[in-house]
Amino acid sequence: MSRTQTRNQTFPFAPLIRSFFEDHLACQRNVSSNTISSYRDTIKLLLRHAAGHLHKPAAQLLVTDVDDGMILQFLSDLESRRGNSIQTRNHRLVGLRRVFDYIAWREPLVLEHCRKILAIPRKRGAARPEVRYLERNEVAAVLKAATGQSTSQRDYGLLLFMYNTGARVQEVADTRGSWLSLHAPCKVELLGKGRKRRTCPLWDSTAAQLKGLLDGRGQEEPLFANRSGGPLSRSGIAGIVRRYAAKAAVSMPSLRGRRVTPHTFRHTTAMHLLQSGVEVNVIRSWLGHVSITTTNRYIEIDMEMKAKALRTCEIGRRRPANTWRKPDILAWLESL
């Protein structure tokens, strides 16, 4: 085939996109529904952007309509018009790379076209998400808030399970009774990202609490069910965490105004394991991190905390004098 014929060759975008989702993601890679949703959202945004700029229905777009210039324009639009962070922008780019890598494999005649898109670099300057975690007394306060006659056994078990395992919110929602082993040594087998399974040990107190939830329930029913008997949703779990964190804040002032999420519990588990002397590779396995670099973030935070504490007791370090420059008691009281 001549170069002119190659240039004139048309490759509709829509059939390749459908094949990417139905054949590549669902059948070949067997990815989770959350991963599919993430790719879907990225492609929907791109198609709307390209169709609007080219004044062409999305169903009629060709692969060659969406070039590297269009992708760069789309990524810029995510930041400027939609207010996305650099991190989100880079996350969308990774998804698009996977799509065009698949298209290049399917249609070698557009290999050079796809190569230019695959060469688009990630943008530097992405802020690392802040790691928010709870101190031990704060966790105790949240768990205490979930006990009593007005609370459910499910809610307390849910919070205890999250703190024990450090599981992602979707992993918690997916957990079934058959994944538990409540005889010594107690453990749970979680289904994590990439459909990879990992085993987490359970404390005796967690196992005892979960036994009560399993009474009269089928082994394949969700461990943490809603009123209809189905699994709690991600937003439902987040709502439970917020409710008891707010309740605990009444007696724990450090929780007031704090945003506590299911992922806060995951970070809390990691930090408390590290502070208890658990080896970093064990924590990595416990949390299901693909890369040790992710787990090392907790070491960096712990080292910063220790360095800050060390500076406060450094020999020869001058401490601020506890004297009054102006005996203005009202101003001092206002500053408290």
N, C-alpha and C positions, 0 to 999 in steps of 0.2 A: 504494500500500500504506500502511495507517495505521501510526501509531507502535506501537500494540498488536500489530499483526501482525508488525512488524519485530522487536519484543522477543521474540516467540514463535518467530521463525524460528530453526531450529537449523542450525548449521554444524559437522558432525563435524570434529574436528581431524586425524584420521589421514589422510583422503584429500588434504587440503591439504598436509600434511607430505610425503606421498609425491610429490605433484606438484612441490613445492619442490625435492626432490632429483633426481627423474627428468627433469623438464621444464626447470625454471629453472637449476639448477646444472649438470647434465650436458649438456643440449642447447643452451640459450640462452647460458649463460656459458662452457661448456666448461672448467670449473675443474679443477684437478688432484685426484688421489685423496687427497692429504694435506689439501686444503681441505675436501673432502667428509667426510673422517674427523673433522675438527675440528667441523664443524657437527653431524655425527651424534652425537658424544660429548655435546655441549651439549644437544641435544634429548632424548637418552636420560636424562640426569640430570634434566631438567625434567619429563619424563613420569613418571618414578618418583616425583619429589617431589609432583607434583600428584595422582597416583593414590593415594599414601599418605595425603595430607591430606584428600582428598575421599572416600576409601574407595570408589573407583570404578575399574574396570579401565581401563587406559590406552587400549585400543581404543575405549572408549565416551566418552572425553572430548570435550567441545565446545570450540570456540574461546572461547566466553564463559566457560567454566570457568576458563580461565587469564587472569586479569585482571592489572592493574598491581600490585595488592596481593599476588597470588600470586607474581609475578615478583620483587618486592622481598623477599618472604619466602624465596624460592629463593636469591637472591643472598646474603642474610644467612646462610643455611644453608651455602653454599659456604665462607664464611669461618670460621664458628663451628664447624661439625661436621666439615667436610672439611679445614679448615686451609689453604684456598687464600689466596694473597696478593691484595692489592687489584688488582694488575696482572692476575692470572688472572680475578678476578671481573669486571673491566672487559672483558676479552677475551670472556668468556661473554656479557656483555650485548650487545656488538657483534654477535655471532652471532644472538642472539634478535631484535635490531632488524631484521636482514636478513630473518628468517623472517616477522615480523609486518608488515613493509613489503610483502612479497610477498603475504601474505594480504589486506591492505587493498586491494592492486591487483586481486586475484582476486575478492574479495567486498566491494564498496563498502558493503553494509549493516552491516558491522562496522568501518567506517572509524573511527568515534569510539572504539570499544573499542581498536583497534590504536593510535590516536593517543596514547592515555594511556600505553601501553607504550613507544612510540617517544620519549615525552617524558622517560622516566626518565634522569637524568643519570649520567654516569660518576662514580665516587667519587674524590675527591681524596686525595692522600697516597700514591699508588702509588710505590714505590721503583723508580728506574730500575735495570735490571739492570747489575751490575758488568761492566765491560769488562776481561776478562782476556786478556793477550797475552804473547808470548814475546819476549825480547831476541834479537838476531841470533846471539849465541854459543849461546843455548839452542836455537834452531832448528837450528843447525849440529850440535849434540850429538845431537838427535833424529834428524836425517837420517843422521848417522854411525852411530848405533845400528842403523839399518836396512840397513847395508851389511855384507857379509861372507858367508861360506859358509853360515852357518846361517839367513840371511834370504832372503826371496824378492825377485825382481826386481819383482814386483807391488807389494809393500809400499813399497819405496823410491820407485817411480814414483808411487804413490798420495800419499805424504806430500809429494813434490816438487810434484806437480800441485796439491795443496791450497794449498800455500804460494805457488805461482806465481799461481794464479787467484783465491784467496780465495773459492772456490765454496762454496755451502751444501752440507751433507752429502747432501741428496737430489739435488742437481744432479750431484754426483760419482758417486753410485750410478747415475744415469740415463745418464751419458755413453756414447756409442757411438763406435766407430772412425770412422764416416762424418762425425762432427762435427769431426774434426781435419783441419787442413791443416798437414802437416809439411814443407812446402817454403817457403823464405823469401818473404814474412814468415810465420813459423809462428804459428798461432792455433788457437783452439777456439771453437766456437759452442755456448754453454750454453743449456739450457732452464730458465728460472727461474720465479719466482712469477708466477701469472696466465698461465702458458704463454707468457711473453714471452721472446724469444731475445735474447742479447747476445753480442758477440764479445770474447774476451780474448786478448791476445798471449801467446805462449809463448816462454820462453827457449830458446836452442839446446840447453842441457843437458837441459831438460824434454823437448823434441822428440826428442832422441836416445834418452832413456830410454823414451819411449812407443813409438818405432818397434820396439823389441825386444818390447814387449807385443803388438804387432799382427801379428807374424810368424805366418802360418798361421791367422789368425783372420778370420772374416767381418766385413764392414764394419758390419753391424747387430748384432753381438754386443756385450755390455757390455765397456767398456774395462777395468774392474776386476772380474774374475769370481771367484766362489767355486769350490770344488772340483767342484761339479756343473755348472759352466759358466754358471750364472745370475749376475745382478748381485749384488754384495755388498749386504747390507742396511745400513740406517743404524746398527743396533747392531753389525754386523760391522765397519764402518769405525771406529766409536767404540772398539771393542775393540783394533783395530790401533794407533790413536793412543795409547791408554792403555799398551799393551804397550811400545812403543818410548820413550815418555816415561819410564816406570819404568826401562827399561834405561839410558837416558841419564842418569838421576838418580844412577847409581853414580859417574859421573865429573863430574857437574855438580850440586853441592850445592844450588844455587838452585831446582832442579826437585823436590827431595825434599819430599814431602807436598803438592805442587801438583796440582790437578785440571786436567788438560789434555784438552780435547775437540776434536772437529772444528771447532766454532765458535771455539775459541781460535785455531786457525790462520787463520780468516777475519778475526778482529780483528787478528791479527798482520800479515797482509798489508796491511790498511788503515793501521795505524800506521806500518809501514815505508815504505809508499808516501808517506805524508804527511811523514815525517821525511826522505825523500829529495828533497822539494821538488815532488812531483807535485801539480798543481792539483786542488782539491777536486771540481770537476765531473767531472774525468777519473776520480777515485776512485769517485765516485758511479756513473758508467757502468760502471766495472770491476766493482764489487760488485753492480750491479743494484738499487740502492736506488730506491724509488719517490719518496721525498721527500729533498730536500737536507738537511732537518733531521736525519735519521738519520746522514748522513755528517758533519755538523757536530759530532756528539758526539766524534769523534776529534780534531777541532781543539781542543775544550774540554779534553780530557785532555792533549793535547800542550802547550797553553798553561799548564796547571797545573804540569806537569813543569818547563817552562822557568822559570816564576815561582819555583818552589821552588829550582831551581838558582841563580837570580839572587840570591835572598835569602842564600844561603850565602856569596856573595862580595861582599855589599854593603859599601861603604866606610863605616867607622865602626861597623859592626855588631860588638858584643862577642861574642867566642867564649867558650865555657865554658873556664875555666881548667883546665889539665891538671895539677892539683895534688892531693896526697893530704890529705884532711881527717883521716882516721884510717889509720895505716899497717897496715891489716888486709889482708894479701896474700891470705889464704884467701877472705875475703868478695869481694875484687875478682875473683879467679879464678872464683868461683862465679857472678859476674854476667856473665861472658863468654858 
